[in-house]
């Protein structure tokens, strides 16, 4: 696990791709996120660099990629790379950093590498990996407390929360890439006044601001991953919008948890930002205080406490149909930070495998809604509008309690720290489509 920055994070490194050297790019030479795009009717692995894509498939085909990395780079998804030995990940990053750098790219490779670059605009992005299993956690204590207070004012946080990372098994078939329309689901809705439910379009469609951890490596069935090794099982992060129908969810969730209120769509951003790229932005895990117990020993590791969290700014923007028509910029609904999580990524991996469950390359672990302590840092409308009782005014003169048809939600994330290049995640975008007619 790249815990400490190295030469690939040197802010003085510049790329021969000009747009990668712009201050405002999400994708400078120090980032190098991996994704999958369509070219010549093939699914190919690429790297975002400035406003370009470096076609790794083409580079591997031209045999400039180091020999043992070629086969994973020729695959149609990231899964082969995720299954490769852990040392392959920093090796690929180091090679990419050199070959795309102004000063370190060997002259013999430069023209071949240049031929592997294409403009990112207009390119169709695909899901970066074949996801075998998707788990969604509930790792923000602020979110759990806020949501709990809406449903159980007398006992917002259930007693297990402080001890056990809460999660549920999600749905893979409805994972979609940024830009895909999200159809308002129909479902059973119970009137606020009680009585029999009706079937119809959700009236409480919501977004959830989350990060998705992309799993690499394998543990055999029955073999837990100890906390000291768990960080190595996360290849990188994507933005994740866990679209939620609160009225469907509220009626169906007891006793087995979320089901159709969640499984209609989950949107992912296309570029996987590696944990190596995020090394400079590691920070101390949220201190346990406020009467919270220390984690049980199997979830405790000194290195994880010292650097297992990430200082990553998270933003949510909304643009309604009217705002787009009137030329009004999207409005920011939320600014949160990944460091607010109660559990670290390593703790989530260790807990997930603690019963012997095997995590496989390409599995996806959602963090759960990342809410912070302030009112403006809550990660969904359920919290922001207090279950629809406090409508949110918009610059168009409209208000929102939950999402309307035509509303578009964009999640963004970036990390910045003095002495390092700012890196970003691009965007995770989805627009609400009208419900399927009954
Ligand atoms: Ca969620």
Boltz pocket constraint, residues with backbone or C-beta under 6 A from the ligand:
constraints:
  - pocket:
      binder: B
      contacts: [[A, 136], [A, 137], [A, 208], [A, 210], [A, 242], [A, 366], [A, 368], [A, 369]]
      max_distance: 6.0
